[in-house]
Amino acid sequence: MAKMAAKAVVGTETPEKIIGRRKEQELLRELITSHKSEFIAVYGRRRVGKTYLIKNLISSFPCVFFHVTGVQQGLVHVQLKEFAKQIGKAFYQSPSLVPQENWFDTFEVLTDAINEMPKDQTVVLFFDEFPWMATPRSKILEALELYWNRYWVFDKRVKLIICGSSTSWIINNIINNKGGLHNRVTRTIHLQPFSLHETESYLKEHKIKLNRRHILDLYTVLGGVPLYWSFIRKGRSAHQCIDELCFQQNGPLVHEFKRLFESLFEDPKPYVELIRFISKHRYGIGQAQLIALSKLPNGGTTIDRLHQLEEAGFVTSLVPYGHKDRGVYFVMDDEYSLFYLRWIEPYLRQISKKETNEGFWLSLANQSSWKAWAGCAFESTCYKHINQIRKALKINPGAIVGTWRYSPRIKSDQVKSKQAGAQIDLLFDRLDGAITLCEIKCSDRQFAIEKSYYQELLSKMEIFKKQTRTKKQLFFSMITTMGLKKTIYAEEIISSQVTLEDLFVEV
């Protein structure tokens, strides 16, 4: 490589406004302005806005910003060529650097470029989609270990950010590295999808006016994934947006599911199979039952895949209240994937042949099956807004949060037990000797508690008390979309309530 004088591009881009991410912004600012080198690992679900956050935040600082992105399925020489190109652009204002033959030589060139910077100049190294750079036998991890431990860690100007959507890869190879990078990461940032509050702020920033019920309907389909919300257009209802994005031939989310899994896993098939089984059990499926039904290999491999799906934000593992570490079960945690498997995939042939006319989704949404599905989706949304619910109910942060369900055991020589089962959607085991049991209901109008439902709630409370043997005071709370209608039964049994409005509060 011909020697060139370093003329770094410093803070030349105008950053775009960042919606939400308040805590992440504060932490990144502290790390970038610290008086020591930093090794930061950022991970999270694909399309969640990791690159957007980092690029726009760092662009507001007077620093040298070296940003390189791994090439998906790119061979090592392709990765090295792109890396050299970005070194030239960031440090020499020229993209014509000659690529090196390996990562050790490439990091040597990068180190030389850093050393030519002024001694008081912060240098941010942003390796985006780093797992894609780690091609087989590339030895990029070994090179990173060497250059971090020998050079960059001793240079207080250097702030290294390793980022990737392959969450399990980042966790296993960077954060929990057993080799030369062991304990080298100074901070980790797990970027979560938007909350309802952040989603509403995003829409307002883009002058899109939707009421909160329409935002909720979209949230149960799109989740809090910023890229998906960027497809929303002005002047359209929630149902019109869903129809346009998911059920028309050129809809951006029609084939997103396939792209999503192919970008995260080298062999996506077994992961998709697991997702399919879990998606069929809206209230979750036990780990042992899942392995048995899916007919996938028992033992470590399948369990590892489940953990990878959880780390990637597709599923969540839960342990029922009172079971400690027994009875682990998995539930779907990604709204789009769940919606795709239940509603989009069955109509892919019609969509591809343009047999789904405009308004196709509205006809599906008027079916009772959608209303039932939407109710379950609202429960999932509530689980992602526990802090908002806790705040509305004025429950101490130290309370244990959980779910609970009871199914009577059936003995082989007996008929089914006459004792009823029971399910508690959400509970808070409080520090003041009480437990708040929560019922979650989604409806288009105020929810009315009549005599039959009142008796059902009393039965749930009694079964819970008997099966858990708790001596604590029990309270019932309702979480609804439109609030509770005043009835004598509601006044008798409900001590507090949470509405959709409470879920939009910033916490």
N, C-alpha and C positions, 0 to 999 in steps of 0.2 A: 504494500500500500504506500502510495506516495505521501510524504509528510506534508501536512497542511496546518496552517495556523488555526487554532481553535477560535471560532467566533460563534459562541452558543447563542441560540435564540432564547431570550429570557422574557417570559410573560407576555408574549405578543398577541395571544388569542383573547378575544373578549368572551368571558365565561357566560353561559346561560344560567338563568335562575334555577336554583335547586329547590324542589318542592319537598317539604318535610325533612326527614333525615337529620333532625336537629342534634341528637346525641352523637351521631356518626360524624357530623361536620365538626363539632366541638373537639372530638377526639383526634380527628385528622389534623386539625389546625395545631393542636398541642404537639403532635408528633413531628409535623413538618418544621415547626419552629423550635424544637428541642435542641439542646446543646450537646447532643451525642448522636451517633449513628442509630438508625432505626431499621428494623426488619419487620415489615407489616404484612400479614396474610389476610386477604379479603376474599370471602367466598359467599355463595348464595345461589338461589335458583336461577337458571338461565332466563334472561330477559328482565331481570329484576332491577336493573339500573346500576350495576356496579361500576361499569366503565364511565357512564354518564356522571355519576357522583364524583369519582376520582378526577376525571379529566377536567370538569368544570370547577371543582374546588381548587385543584392545584394550579390551574391557569390564572387564578387570582393572586398567586404569590409571585414575588420577584425571584424566580429560581430557574435553573436549567431543568427543563422537563423532557426527559427521554422516555418516550412512549412507544413500545413495540407490541404488536399483537401476534400471537401464534397463528399459523395457517392451518385450518382444519384439514386433517388427512394429508398435510404437506410433508414430503420427504425431507430428510435432514438438510440437503443442499438448498431446498426452497426456504426453509426456516433460517438458515445462515445468511442467505442472500437478503431476506427481508430485514434481519437484524442489522446487517452492515449498512443497508440503505437508511435505516432510522438513526444509526450512529452518525452518519454523514449529515443528515438533515438537522439533528438536534445540536450537534457540537461544531459542525463545520459549514453549515448552510449549503451543503452539497450532498445530493443523494447518490453520488457516483463512487463510493468506497468499494474497493475490491473485496468480495467476500472471502473469509478465511476457510480453511478446510475442516476445522473442528471447533468445538465450543471453547476449549482452553485458549486457543489463539484469538478467538473472537472476544472473549472476556478480557484478554490482555490488551486488545485494541481499545475496548471500552474503558479499561483502567487508565490507559495512557491519555485518553480524551478527558477523563475526569481530572487527572493530575494537571492538565494544562489550564484548568479553570482557576479563577482567582480564589485565594485561600478563604475568603469570606463569602463565597458563592454557594448557596445550597443547591445540591444536585439530587433531583428526584428520579429514580429509576423505576419505571412502571412496566413490569412484565405482565401483559394482559393475556388471558387464556394460556397461561404457562403450561398447563398439561398438554396442550397441542404441540408445544415445542419439544416436549420430552418424548421424541420418537424412539422406537426400539433401538437399543445399542448406541444411542446418541451420546451418552455420558454427560448430558447437560447438568444433571444433579451433582455429579462428581466435580464438574467444573465450577458450579455455583458454590459448592462447599469450599473448594480451594480458595476462590477469589473473595468470598465473604470473610472467611477466617483469616486469610493472610493479608488482605488489603482493606476491603471496604469497611469492616467493623471498626477499624482504627481511624477512619476518616469521619469526623463528626458532621461533615457536610452531606454525607450520603444517607438518603432515605430510600430504602428499597421496598417496593410494594409488589408482592406476588399475588396475582389475582386469577381466579378461574371459576367456571361454572361446574366443572366436575368436582363437586364438593368432597366426595370421598377421596379423590386423588390428592387434593390440597391437604386434607386432614391427615392422611396416612403418610404422605411423602414430604410435606413441609412442616406442618404443625407438630405431628407426632413422629418426626424423623428419628430413626434410631442410630443414624450414622453421624457424619460430620456436622449436620445441621441440628443436632439434638439440642433443644433448649435455646436455639438461636433467635427464634421469633420473639420479638419484643411485645407485639400486640396483635390480636386477631379481631377482625370485624366480620360478623355474620350478618349480612344485609338481608333484612326481611322484606316481604312484599308490603305494599302500602296498606295502612289501616284505612278504615272508612273516612276518617278525618283527613288523612293525606290525599285520598282519592278525590274527595270533594274539593280540596284546595287545588288539586291538579286541574279539575274541570273548570273551576272559577278562573284560574290563571289563563286558560285557553278559551274563556268566554263561552263555555258550554253550560247552558242552564237546564239542569235536571233536578227535580225534587228528590228528597231522600229515599222515597220508596222506589223510584226508578233507578237510583244509584244502587240500592240494595239488590234489585232484580239483576242488574248488570254485574254486580260484585259476585253473585252466586254462580256466574258463568265465567267471568274473567279473573276472579280473585283480585289481588292487589298488584298485579303485574303491570308496571308502567307502560311497557311497549304495547300491550293489548289495549290499554286505555287511549293510547295515541291514535288508534284507528277510529275512535268515536268522532262522528261529525255533528255539527250544530243542527239544531232544529229537528232532531229525530228522537222518538220515544225509545225506551229501553228495548221493547220488542222489535222495533224497526232496526235498531243497531244490531241486535242479536241475529236477526234475519240476514242483514247485509254482511256481517262478518263470518257467519258460520254456515249459512245455507244457500248462498249464491255461488256460482261456479268459481268466480275469482275472489271469493272471500278470503282474507288473509289468515283466518284461523281454521279453514277447512282441512288443511293438511299439516297444520302446525304440530300435531301430536307426533307424527312420524319423524319430522325434522328434529323435534325436541329430544327424543330418545336416541336418535342416531348421532346427535352432537355430543351426548353425554357418555354413551357406553359403546365400546368397540363391538360387542355382541348384544344388541338391545333386546333380542327375542325373549330370553328368560325373564328379564325385568318387566317387559310388557305383559308376559303371562301372569306374573305375580300381581301386577296392577289390575289386570282383568278380574282375577279372583277376589281381590280385596274390594274392588268397586261394586261387586254384587252383594256385599254385606254392608249396608249403610251404617249399621251400628257396630261394625267391627267384626273381625274374625280372629280366633285364637291362633297363636303361632303353630301349635301342633296340628290343629285342624286344617290350617292353610297348607302346610306341607303335605298332609295326607290327601287333601282334595286336589291339589295342583299336580300331584304325582311327580313333583320335582325332587331331585336328590335330597335326602335327609342329611342333617348335620350342618357342618360349618359353611359350605358353599351357599346354600339357600339362605341361611341366617345372615351371612355376610351381605348377600344381595339385598335382603330386607333392610339392613342397616344402611346400605348405600342409598337405597330409595328414600329412607328417612332423612339422611344427611342432605340429599338433593331436594328435599321439600315436597316429595310426592305423598308420603305416608307419615303417620305418627304412631308410635307405640305407646300404649297406655296400660296401666295396671289398675284394676278396679279398686275403689276405696276399701281399705281394710284388708287387702290381700298382700301387702308388702311387696315382695318381689315375685309372687306367684301369679299365674293367670295372665301373662302378657298377651295383649291382642292388638291388632293393627287396624287403623281406619285411614281412609283416604283423606289427604290434606290439601290436595291441589284441585281447586275448583274447575279449572279448564279441562284437565284430564278426565275428571269424573263426568263432566258435561259431555265431552267428546264421546266417551265410550257409551253413554246412555242415550244421547240424542243425535249426535252428528254421524257417527260411524254407521248406524243402520240405514242412513239415507245417502251414503257416499255415491252409490251408483246413480241415483236420481239427480244428485247435485252435479256430477260430472257430465251428465247428458242434458243438462239445463232443463230438467223436468220439475225443478222446484221454482215456481214462479214467485215474484215478489209478494211477500206476505205469507209465505209458506209456514214460517215459524209461528205466526199468530194462530193458525189453525191448530198447531200442536199444543201451544200454550193454553188453549181453552179446554184441553182434556184434563180430567180429574187426576190422571197420573202425573202431570206436570205440577199440579197444586200440591200433591203429596210429596213429590220430589223437592219442590221449593221449600216445603216445611223442613225437611231434613237438611237442606242446604243452609237454611237460616240458623239451625242449630250449629252447624260447622262454623258459620260466621261468628256466632256468639263465643265459641271456644277460642277464637282468635282475638277476641276483645274482652278477655277476662279482667284486665285492669280497669276498663271502662265500667264493667258490671260491678266490680268490687267497689269502685268509687261511688256509683249510684246507690249501692246498698249500704254504704258507709261501713264496710268491713275492713278490719285491720289487715295490712299486707302480710302479716304472719300466719294468716289462716291457710290451712291446707285445702287445695282445690282438687276436686276429683269428680268422677261419675260413679254410679253404682247400679248394679242390676242383680236380680235374683231369679233363678229358674229352678223350680222344684226338681229334685232328682227322681228318675223313674227306675224302679227296681225291675229286673227282668221277669220276676214272678208275680208282679203286681200290675194292676191297671194304673193308668196315669193318676198321679196324686190330684186330689181335689183342691189342694192349696194353690192359690194363684201366685203367679210370679209378679215381679215389680221392677220398674226401671226408674231411676232418678237421673234426669238429664244432666244436672250439674249440682254440686254441693260445695259448701264452704264449711270446713270444720274449724270453728273459730277458737280464739284464745280465751274467750270469756265464758267457757263452759256451755256453749250452744252450737248447734249446727243449722245452717240455713240450707234448706232443700229448694232447688229451683226447677220449675217447669217452664219449658220453652215452647211458645206457640206462635205460628206465623199465620196471619189472616189479613184480609183486606178491610176489615172493620174492627171495632172494639170487640175484644174477646169476652164472651159471657160465660161465667161459671154458673151452671144450673145444678139441680139436685143430683143428677146421676154422676156428673163429673166431680162434684163436691164429695160424694161418697167414695169415688175412686181415689181421690187424694187422701182421704182419711185412711183408706185401706193401704195405700202406699206407705204412709207414715207408720202405720202399725207393723207392717211387714219389715220395714227398714229397722224399726226399733227392736223387733224380736230377733231378726237375723244378725244384726250387728251387736246386739246386747248393749247398746249405748245407754248411758244414764243421763246424757246431756239433754238440755232443753232443745226441742225441735221447732223450727219456724219454716213456713212455706212462703216463697216469693215467686212471682210470675215475671217472666221475660217475654214480652210481646212486641209485635210491630206497631200496633195502633193503640195500645193501652187496654185497660180493663173496663168493662162495663160495670156499673154499680149494681150489684145484686146482693141479697141478704147472705147468700152463700160465699160470695167473694169477701164481704166484710167479716164473715165468721172465721175464715181459714187463712186468708192471705194477709201477711204482715207488712209486705213491701212489694214494690214492683219496679221493673226496668222497661223502658220503651226504646224503640228504634232511635229516638232522638238522643238518648243517653249513650248509644254506641258510637255516635259521631263526635263525642267529646275528645279533645286532645289531652293525653296524659303523659 
